[in-house]
């Protein structure tokens, strides 16, 4: 039963990590490269959002058995 639990936790952590990286890419890198940045608050908000998702992924990895 631990194997199924660990696999589900790893899948959730992977999904959260990918969402975090995607949020950083979409909200920080893409506007910066294209030159359409609305302001520093915009970049900080997306960066924090992506970092929070990655931190949540790390939290869930700590629940492995």
C-alpha positions, 0 to 999 in steps of 0.5 A: 500500500505504501507504493501506491501512496508514494506514487500518488504523492510523487505525481502530485509533487511533480504536477505542482512543480511543473505548474510552478515552473510554468507560472514563472516562465509565463509570468516572468520570462515571457513578458520580460523577453517580449518587453511587455512587462507591466511593472516590477509588481507583476514580475514579483507576483508571478515569481512568488506564485511559482515559488509557492507552488514549488514549495508546496511540491517540496512539502508533499515530497516530505510525506513519502513513506 
